[in-house]
Amino acid sequence: MSHVRAAVLRELGRPTTIEPLTLAEPGVGEVLVRMTAAGVCHSDLYVRDGAWARPVPIVIGHEGAGVVESVGEGVESALVGRQVILSWQVACGTCASCRAARKWACTNSPSYSHRRIGGSAAFSDPAGNDLLSYCAIATMSEATVVAAAAAVPLEAEVDPAVAALIGCCVSTGVGAVTKAAAVEAGASIVVIGIGGVGLSCVMGGVLAGAGRIVAVDRQAAKLELATALGATHRVLVADDADATRSEVLATLGSDGADYTFEAAGRADTATLAVELLAPSGLAVIVGMPPMGARASFDVYRLVDGSRRIVGTNYGNIDPLTDFPAYAELHRAGRLPIERLVESRLRLADVEVAFDRLRAGTVGRQVIVMDGAG
């Protein structure tokens, strides 16, 4: 047993608390990871605020990286000491999606149970009560026990904050452009919502060789960063949706974009993403809104123009191959992930991070564990 501090959510809609917990030893097929960094994602905020229904009490966090400290039976001991990025989804391998090589659409991922292999909880409090692990990885803890398949090793180490962001926002955004949409060189793209995922969509557009990359957001500072990362044009959102749509179309200099990426997680911007499409264009809905959110669009225009809409979960990636690939692109200077990190906080600051995220004025915040630098 190990003793750790972790961010615990005991009631949806209430503040998290940093609590001392006991962490189980890794069992068959599991590893114990000493966490070095955890990103603060809007998905965590939705759970904390109760916009997404999740079981409680639970140790939160689903974007992170660390170092393998020990392994359970059936796991290669060579993993000990390796830097790993944690995947919040482990494919079951047996559902229809997995059999069709669409692991990102797995409908029976064990990660959705928020429990260990076998169904037990990884954490317990001083009173002996069990606590679940969000997405079965619980990254906002000093250490965590996960399925070995969720811990993807890197060949060469990278900044822990960079590794953490590869675990969710970078893979989701880059994957949305290069995998879900398979944007071709020279195409025009519009990215709506310039947070961590939106900025990653911009970087994905650069990797794909997109001809025009239009960044759209309410915050001028975010648009400046998007430009620094490769956006060719930027549009500051107006209070009037029609004015925003008109400005984006004028910026494109055409009747619409080849591809649009909604990364704000809002119903109105999902509608905008469809409205900005050129004939035969593809709208990729990347952002995750509160449960039950609904968007609308002109069905006649969609059909008449052969326009398309697709949703993407986790950027259609395969963590086992794509996490290391993105780390290599970062080391080669082609994926400047470090530019996404706006602030580095301590575990005790998680509620501060949520307040900033709720205000919508910050980029990616990363919790750096004590001793991790």
HELIX and SHEET records of a PDB file:
HELIX    1   1 HIS A   42  ASP A   49  1                                   8    
HELIX    2   2 SER A   77  LEU A   79  5                                   3    
HELIX    3   3 ALA A   96  ARG A   99  1                                   4    
HELIX    4   4 LYS A  103  ALA A  105  5                                   3    
HELIX    5   5 PRO A  110  SER A  113  5                                   4    
HELIX    6   6 TYR A  134  ALA A  136  5                                   3    
HELIX    7   7 ALA A  148  ALA A  150  5                                   3    
HELIX    8   8 PRO A  160  LEU A  165  1                                   6    
HELIX    9   9 ILE A  166  VAL A  170  3                                   5    
HELIX   10  10 SER A  171  GLY A  175  1                                   5    
HELIX   11  11 ALA A  176  ALA A  180  3                                   5    
HELIX   12  12 GLY A  196  ALA A  208  1                                  13    
HELIX   13  13 ALA A  220  ALA A  228  1                                   9    
HELIX   14  14 ALA A  241  LEU A  252  1                                  12    
HELIX   15  15 ALA A  267  GLU A  275  1                                   9    
HELIX   16  16 VAL A  299  ASP A  304  1                                   6    
HELIX   17  17 TYR A  314  ASN A  316  5                                   3    
HELIX   18  18 PRO A  319  ARG A  331  1                                  13    
HELIX   19  19 ILE A  337  LEU A  340  5                                   4    
HELIX   20  20 LEU A  347  ASP A  349  5                                   3    
HELIX   21  21 VAL A  350  ALA A  359  1                                  10    
SHEET    1   A 6 SER A   2  LEU A   9  0                                        
SHEET    2   A 6 THR A  17  LEU A  23 -1                                        
SHEET    3   A 6 PHE A 123  SER A 124 -1                                        
SHEET    4   A 6 ASP A 130  SER A 133 -1                                        
SHEET    5   A 6 ILE A  58  VAL A  59  1                                        
SHEET    6   A 6 SER A   2  LEU A   9 -1                                        
SHEET    1   B 5 ALA A 143  ALA A 147  0                                        
SHEET    2   B 5 GLU A  30  VAL A  40 -1                                        
SHEET    3   B 5 GLY A  64  VAL A  71 -1                                        
SHEET    4   B 5 GLN A  83  LEU A  86 -1                                        
SHEET    5   B 5 ALA A 151  PRO A 153 -1                                        
SHEET    1   C 4 ALA A 143  ALA A 147  0                                        
SHEET    2   C 4 GLU A  30  VAL A  40 -1                                        
SHEET    3   C 4 ARG A 364  VAL A 368 -1                                        
SHEET    4   C 4 VAL A 341  LEU A 345  1                                        
SHEET    1   D 6 HIS A 233  LEU A 236  0                                        
SHEET    2   D 6 ARG A 212  ASP A 217  1                                        
SHEET    3   D 6 SER A 188  ILE A 192  1                                        
SHEET    4   D 6 ALA A 257  GLU A 262  1                                        
SHEET    5   D 6 LEU A 277  ILE A 285  1                                        
SHEET    6   D 6 ARG A 308  GLY A 311  1                                        
END                                                                             
